[in-house]
Amino acid sequence: MQEYQSTLFHVHKYGEKYFTDTFLNATKAKIRGYFTGVIRPVNLSSVASKLQIPENLINSIVSSLISTGRLYGNLIAGRSGFVPKCYTYAEDTYINSFYSQNGYVEWNYLKRLNIPDPSSYLKTEFPSAIHLPGLTVNPLIVDQLKSLISGVVRDVSWIDLSHYIPNGLDSNERSALVNPLLKDAPVKLLETYLIADKFIERCEAFIDTYLKKKAQTAFHHEHHAILSSPTQQQSVEVNTPKQAVTLSKGGFGFGAREIKTKNVKKKYNPSKRKTSSSSAANDPENNFSSGIGDSQSLIKDLFARYVLMDDVRSILSSQLPSDVPSEVIDQVADVLELTLQQSFIRYIGSLVSPNAGANFDRQKKLQTQEVVNSMVLSLQVIKFSSF
């Protein structure tokens, strides 16, 4: 074959087969005619089977036709698929139109259009856009949101973002778009609403009188439950030092004499091991967590029984302007719930004072104050654990 190549005949080897120039020219014409009429992506293996052409040959011919400019399109997915240029042009036109009309493009949408790397595609197609994880947004929308945030802070008000951001965004995409713009701004994003922190504080002031009355009522009816609840007095006890110093009066008057007593090492007594282990179970530090849990239950029970969130919403609805929607009132009430719990316990604590506790003896007043302190600490634990 090599001896007579280019003298008697012209052949080309593809694998174990030889093809003449006439056959290759006819095959190229057939392949070019087929792929010129293609208007959507096709798989080369299916085309090779349909045209009855070896797959390695069709790959080589399509690649050469594209490189020489005789076929318009691209090979994708490891040269196993062909995408015609008309399809790419229509796809680009559609994506640009969607972006210009809606102001954003979701990456998942591009994956459904068989674009394998939406991030690179969108960064190339829209270099000036803002690219978030899974979302590409028009910078004009971001500039508009920045001005809205400044207006909410300045006016101490709220605003519904559903009129300013794309409707197709879910809660995660909405948070990814808005939260980076908030940073340290005194504004909260609650569902589709931007609400100023001072607006929430003003709402809290509307409920203050109601909260004080409920705290007085709860303290008046529930002081027995408060006195019987576990305290944290045991949890703050300090371990006794190894060497204790006791003061004993040596007679009468000021002639007291200081007597030092040292701990004496006790003899080993096996029978007392179980007793010591059982006393360790009653150790105040071991009971700290259980005391906190009981205090938390008491807080939630008192607050739930005496402070009704429906009443809080009714107060806010009556105090706020009529144009404030119920959704904003519900969101503000949910945000204020932990703060109201803390204020509720603080008001109960203020009732435990020498003037307010005339009906209790000193020991009961101290015990009540310890319970209130325990409840406040428990509430702080709840508040920090929610973040």
C-alpha positions as a LaTeX table, in Angstrom:
\begin{tabular}{lrrr}
\hline
Residue & $x$ (\AA) & $y$ (\AA) & $z$ (\AA) \\
\hline
Met1 & 0.00 & 0.00 & 0.00 \\
Gln2 & 2.77 & 2.40 & 0.89 \\
Glu3 & 4.68 & 1.51 & $-2.29$ \\
Tyr4 & 1.85 & 2.45 & $-4.67$ \\
Gln5 & 0.40 & 5.28 & $-2.55$ \\
Ser6 & 0.14 & 8.50 & $-4.59$ \\
Thr7 & 1.08 & 6.70 & $-7.82$ \\
Leu8 & $-1.71$ & 4.22 & $-8.55$ \\
Phe9 & $-4.24$ & 5.44 & $-5.94$ \\
His10 & $-4.83$ & 7.82 & $-3.04$ \\
Val11 & $-6.20$ & 6.29 & 0.15 \\
His12 & $-6.52$ & 7.41 & 3.79 \\
Lys13 & $-6.38$ & 5.12 & 6.80 \\
Tyr14 & $-8.91$ & 5.47 & 9.65 \\
Gly15 & $-8.30$ & 2.76 & 12.20 \\
Glu16 & $-8.25$ & $-0.53$ & 10.36 \\
Lys17 & $-10.05$ & 0.83 & 7.30 \\
Tyr18 & $-8.84$ & 2.62 & 4.18 \\
Phe19 & $-10.92$ & 5.22 & 2.35 \\
Thr20 & $-10.33$ & 6.67 & $-1.07$ \\
Asp21 & $-10.47$ & 10.36 & $-1.89$ \\
Thr22 & $-13.68$ & 9.85 & $-3.85$ \\
Phe23 & $-15.39$ & 8.21 & $-0.88$ \\
Leu24 & $-14.19$ & 10.90 & 1.54 \\
Asn25 & $-15.36$ & 13.72 & $-0.72$ \\
Ala26 & $-18.79$ & 12.14 & $-1.04$ \\
Thr27 & $-18.96$ & 11.55 & 2.71 \\
Lys28 & $-17.94$ & 15.14 & 3.46 \\
Ala29 & $-20.65$ & 16.42 & 1.18 \\
Lys30 & $-23.22$ & 14.19 & 2.86 \\
Ile31 & $-22.10$ & 15.26 & 6.36 \\
Arg32 & $-22.02$ & 18.95 & 5.44 \\
Gly33 & $-25.48$ & 18.77 & 3.92 \\
Tyr34 & $-26.90$ & 17.01 & 6.99 \\
Phe35 & $-25.37$ & 19.32 & 9.59 \\
Thr36 & $-26.21$ & 22.45 & 7.61 \\
Gly37 & $-29.88$ & 21.61 & 8.01 \\
Val38 & $-29.60$ & 20.93 & 11.78 \\
Ile39 & $-31.25$ & 23.63 & 13.95 \\
Arg40 & $-30.72$ & 22.11 & 17.43 \\
Pro41 & $-27.92$ & 20.20 & 19.21 \\
Val42 & $-27.38$ & 16.63 & 18.01 \\
Asn43 & $-25.27$ & 13.70 & 19.15 \\
Leu44 & $-22.59$ & 12.63 & 16.67 \\
Ser45 & $-22.96$ & 8.95 & 17.46 \\
Ser46 & $-26.66$ & 9.01 & 16.52 \\
Val47 & $-25.83$ & 10.86 & 13.28 \\
Ala48 & $-23.10$ & 8.33 & 12.45 \\
Ser49 & $-25.59$ & 5.50 & 12.93 \\
Lys50 & $-28.21$ & 7.23 & 10.80 \\
Leu51 & $-25.82$ & 8.05 & 7.95 \\
Gln52 & $-23.97$ & 4.73 & 8.30 \\
Ile53 & $-20.60$ & 6.43 & 8.64 \\
Pro54 & $-17.91$ & 5.34 & 11.17 \\
Glu55 & $-18.07$ & 7.54 & 14.25 \\
Asn56 & $-14.33$ & 8.33 & 14.31 \\
Leu57 & $-14.57$ & 9.44 & 10.69 \\
Ile58 & $-17.57$ & 11.70 & 11.26 \\
Asn59 & $-15.84$ & 13.34 & 14.24 \\
Ser60 & $-12.80$ & 14.12 & 12.11 \\
Ile61 & $-14.79$ & 15.41 & 9.15 \\
Val62 & $-17.08$ & 17.66 & 11.27 \\
Ser63 & $-14.06$ & 19.11 & 13.08 \\
Ser64 & $-12.29$ & 19.88 & 9.78 \\
Leu65 & $-15.42$ & 21.45 & 8.30 \\
Ile66 & $-15.80$ & 23.74 & 11.34 \\
Ser67 & $-12.12$ & 24.75 & 11.32 \\
Thr68 & $-12.20$ & 25.60 & 7.60 \\
Gly69 & $-15.38$ & 27.68 & 7.97 \\
Arg70 & $-17.51$ & 25.42 & 5.77 \\
Leu71 & $-19.78$ & 24.45 & 8.69 \\
Tyr72 & $-21.06$ & 26.86 & 11.34 \\
Gly73 & $-21.32$ & 25.43 & 14.84 \\
Asn74 & $-19.34$ & 24.02 & 17.75 \\
Leu75 & $-18.42$ & 20.62 & 19.10 \\
Ile76 & $-19.28$ & 20.20 & 22.78 \\
Ala77 & $-19.10$ & 17.56 & 25.52 \\
Gly78 & $-15.75$ & 16.13 & 24.50 \\
Arg79 & $-16.46$ & 16.44 & 20.76 \\
Ser80 & $-19.43$ & 14.09 & 21.06 \\
Gly81 & $-22.12$ & 16.67 & 20.32 \\
Phe82 & $-22.68$ & 19.37 & 17.73 \\
Val83 & $-24.44$ & 22.68 & 18.41 \\
Pro84 & $-25.34$ & 24.70 & 15.28 \\
Lys85 & $-24.60$ & 28.40 & 15.27 \\
Cys86 & $-28.23$ & 29.32 & 14.64 \\
Tyr87 & $-29.20$ & 27.57 & 17.90 \\
Thr88 & $-26.46$ & 29.38 & 19.84 \\
Tyr89 & $-27.55$ & 32.70 & 18.36 \\
Ala90 & $-31.21$ & 32.10 & 19.27 \\
Glu91 & $-30.19$ & 31.01 & 22.78 \\
Asp92 & $-28.04$ & 34.11 & 23.33 \\
Thr93 & $-30.82$ & 36.35 & 22.03 \\
Tyr94 & $-33.36$ & 34.75 & 24.36 \\
Ile95 & $-31.11$ & 35.01 & 27.43 \\
Asn96 & $-30.27$ & 38.66 & 26.66 \\
Ser97 & $-33.95$ & 39.44 & 26.22 \\
Phe98 & $-34.87$ & 37.74 & 29.49 \\
Tyr99 & $-32.09$ & 39.59 & 31.34 \\
Ser100 & $-33.07$ & 42.99 & 29.94 \\
Gln101 & $-36.77$ & 42.52 & 30.74 \\
Asn102 & $-36.47$ & 40.94 & 34.20 \\
Gly103 & $-33.14$ & 42.27 & 35.45 \\
Tyr104 & $-31.78$ & 38.88 & 36.47 \\
Val105 & $-30.96$ & 35.38 & 35.21 \\
Glu106 & $-30.97$ & 32.19 & 37.29 \\
Trp107 & $-28.10$ & 29.78 & 36.71 \\
Asn108 & $-30.41$ & 26.77 & 36.98 \\
Tyr109 & $-32.40$ & 28.13 & 34.06 \\
Leu110 & $-29.27$ & 28.10 & 31.90 \\
Lys111 & $-28.51$ & 24.52 & 32.93 \\
Arg112 & $-31.94$ & 23.55 & 31.61 \\
Leu113 & $-30.87$ & 25.09 & 28.31 \\
Asn114 & $-27.90$ & 22.67 & 28.23 \\
Ile115 & $-25.32$ & 25.33 & 29.07 \\
Pro116 & $-22.81$ & 23.35 & 31.16 \\
Asp117 & $-21.09$ & 26.28 & 32.90 \\
Pro118 & $-23.63$ & 29.08 & 33.53 \\
Ser119 & $-21.21$ & 31.08 & 35.68 \\
Ser120 & $-18.56$ & 31.46 & 32.97 \\
Tyr121 & $-21.18$ & 32.02 & 30.28 \\
Leu122 & $-22.94$ & 34.83 & 32.18 \\
Lys123 & $-19.70$ & 36.49 & 33.29 \\
Thr124 & $-18.63$ & 36.59 & 29.64 \\
Glu125 & $-22.04$ & 37.68 & 28.35 \\
Phe126 & $-22.74$ & 40.27 & 31.10 \\
Pro127 & $-19.40$ & 41.45 & 32.50 \\
Ser128 & $-20.91$ & 44.48 & 34.27 \\
Ala129 & $-23.63$ & 42.46 & 36.06 \\
Ile130 & $-23.49$ & 41.41 & 39.72 \\
His131 & $-22.94$ & 37.66 & 39.96 \\
Leu132 & $-24.26$ & 36.02 & 43.13 \\
Pro133 & $-24.24$ & 32.29 & 43.88 \\
Gly134 & $-26.83$ & 30.90 & 41.47 \\
Leu135 & $-28.00$ & 34.32 & 40.29 \\
Thr136 & $-26.87$ & 37.14 & 37.99 \\
Val137 & $-28.50$ & 40.52 & 38.64 \\
Asn138 & $-28.59$ & 43.77 & 36.76 \\
Pro139 & $-26.58$ & 46.44 & 38.68 \\
Leu140 & $-29.46$ & 48.91 & 38.21 \\
Ile141 & $-31.60$ & 46.80 & 40.56 \\
Val142 & $-28.85$ & 46.80 & 43.18 \\
Asp143 & $-28.48$ & 50.59 & 42.96 \\
Gln144 & $-32.23$ & 50.94 & 43.40 \\
Leu145 & $-32.18$ & 48.67 & 46.46 \\
Lys146 & $-29.39$ & 50.75 & 48.02 \\
Ser147 & $-31.46$ & 53.90 & 47.69 \\
Leu148 & $-34.48$ & 52.12 & 49.17 \\
Ile149 & $-32.47$ & 51.01 & 52.19 \\
Ser150 & $-31.25$ & 54.58 & 52.77 \\
Gly151 & $-34.83$ & 55.83 & 52.53 \\
Val152 & $-36.12$ & 53.29 & 55.06 \\
Val153 & $-33.42$ & 54.25 & 57.56 \\
Arg154 & $-34.00$ & 57.97 & 57.03 \\
Asp155 & $-37.79$ & 57.82 & 57.29 \\
Val156 & $-37.86$ & 55.18 & 60.11 \\
Ser157 & $-40.37$ & 53.19 & 58.16 \\
Trp158 & $-40.81$ & 50.02 & 56.12 \\
Ile159 & $-41.09$ & 49.10 & 52.44 \\
Asp160 & $-42.34$ & 46.15 & 50.41 \\
Leu161 & $-39.53$ & 44.86 & 48.18 \\
Ser162 & $-41.82$ & 42.74 & 46.04 \\
His163 & $-42.39$ & 45.79 & 43.83 \\
Tyr164 & $-38.67$ & 46.35 & 43.28 \\
Ile165 & $-37.06$ & 42.92 & 42.99 \\
Pro166 & $-37.83$ & 40.14 & 40.47 \\
Asn167 & $-40.92$ & 38.09 & 41.36 \\
Gly168 & $-39.28$ & 34.80 & 40.42 \\
Leu169 & $-36.78$ & 34.85 & 43.30 \\
Asp170 & $-37.27$ & 32.48 & 46.21 \\
Ser171 & $-36.42$ & 33.37 & 49.82 \\
Asn172 & $-32.80$ & 32.17 & 49.58 \\
Glu173 & $-32.13$ & 34.09 & 46.36 \\
Arg174 & $-33.83$ & 37.16 & 47.81 \\
Ser175 & $-31.62$ & 36.98 & 50.91 \\
Ala176 & $-28.50$ & 36.49 & 48.78 \\
Leu177 & $-29.41$ & 39.65 & 46.87 \\
Val178 & $-30.44$ & 41.96 & 49.74 \\
Asn179 & $-28.42$ & 40.88 & 52.80 \\
Pro180 & $-24.99$ & 41.90 & 51.40 \\
Leu181 & $-26.42$ & 45.41 & 50.90 \\
Leu182 & $-27.58$ & 45.72 & 54.51 \\
Lys183 & $-24.21$ & 45.11 & 56.21 \\
Asp184 & $-24.37$ & 47.27 & 59.39 \\
Ala185 & $-27.47$ & 49.20 & 58.32 \\
Pro186 & $-30.14$ & 49.39 & 61.08 \\
Val187 & $-32.63$ & 47.54 & 58.89 \\
Lys188 & $-34.04$ & 44.01 & 58.94 \\
Leu189 & $-35.16$ & 41.93 & 55.98 \\
Leu190 & $-38.34$ & 40.10 & 57.00 \\
Glu191 & $-39.78$ & 38.04 & 54.15 \\
Thr192 & $-40.31$ & 40.63 & 51.38 \\
Tyr193 & $-40.27$ & 43.64 & 53.72 \\
Leu194 & $-37.45$ & 45.97 & 54.76 \\
Ile195 & $-38.20$ & 47.31 & 58.26 \\
Ala196 & $-36.08$ & 49.86 & 60.11 \\
Asp197 & $-34.84$ & 48.92 & 63.58 \\
Lys198 & $-36.14$ & 52.19 & 65.03 \\
Phe199 & $-39.56$ & 51.41 & 63.61 \\
Ile200 & $-39.49$ & 48.12 & 65.55 \\
Glu201 & $-38.34$ & 49.96 & 68.70 \\
Arg202 & $-41.23$ & 52.38 & 68.31 \\
Cys203 & $-43.60$ & 49.43 & 68.07 \\
Glu204 & $-42.10$ & 48.02 & 71.27 \\
Ala205 & $-42.89$ & 51.28 & 73.08 \\
Phe206 & $-46.56$ & 50.89 & 72.14 \\
Ile207 & $-46.70$ & 47.60 & 74.06 \\
Asp208 & $-44.84$ & 48.79 & 77.18 \\
Thr209 & $-47.91$ & 49.75 & 79.23 \\
Tyr210 & $-49.67$ & 46.50 & 78.36 \\
Leu211 & $-46.56$ & 44.52 & 79.31 \\
Lys212 & $-46.23$ & 46.22 & 82.70 \\
Lys213 & $-49.85$ & 45.46 & 83.58 \\
Lys214 & $-49.42$ & 41.82 & 82.59 \\
Ala215 & $-46.22$ & 41.56 & 84.65 \\
Gln216 & $-48.02$ & 42.95 & 87.73 \\
Thr217 & $-50.89$ & 40.51 & 87.21 \\
Ala218 & $-48.53$ & 37.57 & 86.76 \\
Phe219 & $-46.50$ & 38.49 & 89.86 \\
His220 & $-49.64$ & 38.92 & 91.94 \\
His221 & $-51.09$ & 35.53 & 90.98 \\
Glu222 & $-47.96$ & 33.46 & 90.44 \\
His223 & $-45.60$ & 34.45 & 93.28 \\
His224 & $-46.01$ & 31.00 & 94.87 \\
Ala225 & $-44.95$ & 29.32 & 91.64 \\
Ile226 & $-42.01$ & 31.69 & 91.39 \\
Leu227 & $-40.90$ & 30.95 & 94.94 \\
Ser228 & $-41.13$ & 27.19 & 94.38 \\
Ser229 & $-39.14$ & 27.24 & 91.10 \\
Pro230 & $-35.45$ & 26.14 & 91.06 \\
Thr231 & $-32.89$ & 28.91 & 91.51 \\
Gln232 & $-29.33$ & 29.31 & 90.50 \\
Gln233 & $-28.14$ & 29.95 & 94.02 \\
Gln234 & $-26.53$ & 26.54 & 94.17 \\
Ser235 & $-24.82$ & 27.03 & 90.81 \\
Val236 & $-22.89$ & 30.08 & 91.98 \\
Glu237 & $-21.54$ & 28.57 & 95.16 \\
Val238 & $-17.77$ & 28.64 & 95.40 \\
Asn239 & $-15.76$ & 25.60 & 96.44 \\
Thr240 & $-14.48$ & 25.91 & 99.97 \\
Pro241 & $-10.69$ & 26.44 & 100.22 \\
Lys242 & $-8.42$ & 23.72 & 101.47 \\
Gln243 & $-7.58$ & 25.74 & 104.55 \\
Ala244 & $-10.53$ & 27.41 & 106.26 \\
Val245 & $-10.24$ & 30.28 & 108.73 \\
Thr246 & $-13.01$ & 30.70 & 111.30 \\
Leu247 & $-13.51$ & 33.52 & 113.74 \\
Ser248 & $-14.54$ & 32.65 & 117.28 \\
Lys249 & $-15.24$ & 35.04 & 120.06 \\
Gly250 & $-13.04$ & 34.25 & 123.02 \\
Gly251 & $-15.41$ & 35.44 & 125.68 \\
Phe252 & $-17.36$ & 38.66 & 125.56 \\
Gly253 & $-16.57$ & 41.99 & 123.91 \\
Phe254 & $-13.99$ & 42.54 & 121.22 \\
Gly255 & $-11.43$ & 40.07 & 122.50 \\
Ala256 & $-12.09$ & 37.65 & 119.66 \\
Arg257 & $-9.31$ & 35.25 & 118.83 \\
Glu258 & $-8.56$ & 33.91 & 115.36 \\
Ile259 & $-8.43$ & 30.13 & 115.24 \\
Lys260 & $-7.06$ & 28.33 & 112.17 \\
Thr261 & $-8.37$ & 24.89 & 111.43 \\
Lys262 & $-6.79$ & 22.65 & 108.80 \\
Asn263 & $-8.49$ & 19.91 & 106.88 \\
Val264 & $-7.46$ & 16.53 & 108.18 \\
Lys265 & $-6.96$ & 13.77 & 105.66 \\
Lys266 & $-9.68$ & 11.21 & 106.20 \\
Lys267 & $-8.99$ & 7.56 & 106.24 \\
Tyr268 & $-10.08$ & 5.50 & 103.29 \\
Asn269 & $-13.50$ & 4.04 & 103.90 \\
Pro270 & $-14.88$ & 1.89 & 101.07 \\
Ser271 & $-18.36$ & 2.02 & 102.48 \\
Lys272 & $-18.53$ & 5.77 & 101.88 \\
Arg273 & $-17.70$ & 5.63 & 98.18 \\
Lys274 & $-21.32$ & 5.13 & 97.17 \\
Thr275 & $-22.37$ & 7.91 & 99.53 \\
Ser276 & $-19.89$ & 10.33 & 97.95 \\
Ser277 & $-20.97$ & 9.37 & 94.45 \\
Ser278 & $-24.61$ & 9.92 & 95.35 \\
Ser279 & $-23.78$ & 13.28 & 96.89 \\
Ala280 & $-22.00$ & 14.21 & 93.66 \\
Ala281 & $-25.28$ & 13.65 & 91.86 \\
Asn282 & $-26.80$ & 16.27 & 94.15 \\
Asp283 & $-23.95$ & 18.68 & 93.49 \\
Pro284 & $-25.23$ & 22.17 & 92.57 \\
Glu285 & $-23.05$ & 22.34 & 89.47 \\
Asn286 & $-24.58$ & 19.11 & 88.18 \\
Asn287 & $-28.04$ & 20.50 & 88.75 \\
Phe288 & $-27.33$ & 23.81 & 87.00 \\
Ser289 & $-28.57$ & 22.70 & 83.61 \\
Ser290 & $-31.74$ & 21.21 & 85.02 \\
Gly291 & $-32.40$ & 24.42 & 86.93 \\
Ile292 & $-31.96$ & 26.43 & 83.75 \\
Gly293 & $-34.38$ & 24.14 & 81.93 \\
Asp294 & $-37.03$ & 24.52 & 84.63 \\
Ser295 & $-36.57$ & 28.31 & 84.64 \\
Gln296 & $-36.96$ & 28.41 & 80.88 \\
Ser297 & $-40.19$ & 26.42 & 81.16 \\
Leu298 & $-41.45$ & 28.84 & 83.79 \\
Ile299 & $-40.59$ & 31.83 & 81.58 \\
Lys300 & $-42.40$ & 30.40 & 78.57 \\
Asp301 & $-45.38$ & 29.35 & 80.67 \\
Leu302 & $-45.81$ & 32.73 & 82.37 \\
Phe303 & $-45.30$ & 34.70 & 79.17 \\
Ala304 & $-47.62$ & 32.46 & 77.14 \\
Arg305 & $-50.40$ & 32.63 & 79.73 \\
Tyr306 & $-50.29$ & 36.35 & 80.48 \\
Val307 & $-48.92$ & 37.99 & 77.32 \\
Leu308 & $-50.96$ & 37.00 & 74.28 \\
Met309 & $-49.36$ & 37.71 & 70.92 \\
Asp310 & $-52.80$ & 38.31 & 69.44 \\
Asp311 & $-53.19$ & 41.18 & 71.93 \\
Val312 & $-49.78$ & 42.49 & 70.89 \\
Arg313 & $-50.83$ & 42.47 & 67.24 \\
Ser314 & $-54.09$ & 44.21 & 68.10 \\
Ile315 & $-52.23$ & 46.96 & 69.97 \\
Leu316 & $-49.84$ & 47.45 & 67.07 \\
Ser317 & $-52.72$ & 47.51 & 64.60 \\
Ser318 & $-54.49$ & 50.22 & 66.61 \\
Gln319 & $-51.37$ & 52.34 & 67.16 \\
Leu320 & $-49.77$ & 52.16 & 63.71 \\
Pro321 & $-51.11$ & 54.00 & 60.65 \\
Ser322 & $-53.84$ & 52.28 & 58.71 \\
Asp323 & $-51.65$ & 51.80 & 55.63 \\
Val324 & $-49.36$ & 49.36 & 57.48 \\
Pro325 & $-50.32$ & 45.88 & 56.20 \\
Ser326 & $-51.05$ & 43.00 & 58.54 \\
Glu327 & $-48.01$ & 41.13 & 57.19 \\
Val328 & $-45.70$ & 43.86 & 58.54 \\
Ile329 & $-47.46$ & 43.77 & 61.93 \\
Asp330 & $-47.08$ & 39.98 & 62.09 \\
Gln331 & $-43.37$ & 40.17 & 61.22 \\
Val332 & $-42.73$ & 42.88 & 63.82 \\
Ala333 & $-44.61$ & 40.91 & 66.49 \\
Asp334 & $-42.53$ & 37.81 & 65.77 \\
Val335 & $-39.29$ & 39.80 & 66.01 \\
Leu336 & $-40.36$ & 41.43 & 69.28 \\
Glu337 & $-41.38$ & 38.21 & 71.04 \\
Leu338 & $-38.00$ & 37.49 & 72.66 \\
Thr339 & $-37.52$ & 41.16 & 73.56 \\
Leu340 & $-40.95$ & 41.23 & 75.15 \\
Gln341 & $-40.10$ & 38.13 & 77.17 \\
Gln342 & $-37.00$ & 39.85 & 78.51 \\
Ser343 & $-38.92$ & 43.03 & 79.37 \\
Phe344 & $-41.66$ & 40.94 & 81.00 \\
Ile345 & $-39.19$ & 39.23 & 83.33 \\
Arg346 & $-37.44$ & 42.55 & 84.03 \\
Tyr347 & $-40.72$ & 44.11 & 85.12 \\
Ile348 & $-41.38$ & 41.16 & 87.42 \\
Gly349 & $-37.90$ & 41.62 & 88.87 \\
Ser350 & $-38.59$ & 45.31 & 89.54 \\
Leu351 & $-41.56$ & 44.30 & 91.69 \\
Val352 & $-39.24$ & 42.40 & 94.03 \\
Ser353 & $-37.97$ & 45.36 & 96.08 \\
Pro354 & $-38.05$ & 46.40 & 99.76 \\
Asn355 & $-41.09$ & 48.59 & 99.09 \\
Ala356 & $-43.01$ & 46.18 & 96.89 \\
Gly357 & $-42.31$ & 43.15 & 99.04 \\
Ala358 & $-43.78$ & 44.32 & 102.30 \\
Asn359 & $-45.95$ & 41.22 & 102.47 \\
Phe360 & $-42.95$ & 38.87 & 102.30 \\
Asp361 & $-40.26$ & 38.29 & 104.82 \\
Arg362 & $-36.60$ & 38.96 & 103.93 \\
Gln363 & $-35.78$ & 35.35 & 103.08 \\
Lys364 & $-38.66$ & 35.03 & 100.63 \\
Lys365 & $-37.75$ & 38.31 & 98.96 \\
Leu366 & $-34.17$ & 37.21 & 98.47 \\
Gln367 & $-35.32$ & 33.87 & 97.15 \\
Thr368 & $-37.73$ & 35.54 & 94.73 \\
Gln369 & $-35.00$ & 37.88 & 93.51 \\
Glu370 & $-32.73$ & 34.89 & 92.84 \\
Val371 & $-35.49$ & 33.20 & 90.85 \\
Val372 & $-36.01$ & 36.32 & 88.74 \\
Asn373 & $-32.27$ & 36.58 & 88.09 \\
Ser374 & $-32.32$ & 32.93 & 87.07 \\
Met375 & $-35.19$ & 33.56 & 84.68 \\
Val376 & $-33.42$ & 36.57 & 83.12 \\
Leu377 & $-30.26$ & 34.53 & 82.59 \\
Ser378 & $-32.30$ & 31.70 & 81.09 \\
Leu379 & $-33.96$ & 34.13 & 78.72 \\
Gln380 & $-30.56$ & 35.40 & 77.59 \\
Val381 & $-29.55$ & 31.79 & 76.90 \\
Ile382 & $-32.68$ & 31.36 & 74.76 \\
Lys383 & $-32.02$ & 34.63 & 72.93 \\
Phe384 & $-28.38$ & 33.84 & 72.11 \\
Ser385 & $-29.20$ & 30.28 & 71.05 \\
Ser386 & $-31.70$ & 31.58 & 68.49 \\
Phe387 & $-28.98$ & 33.39 & 66.51 \\
\hline
\end{tabular}
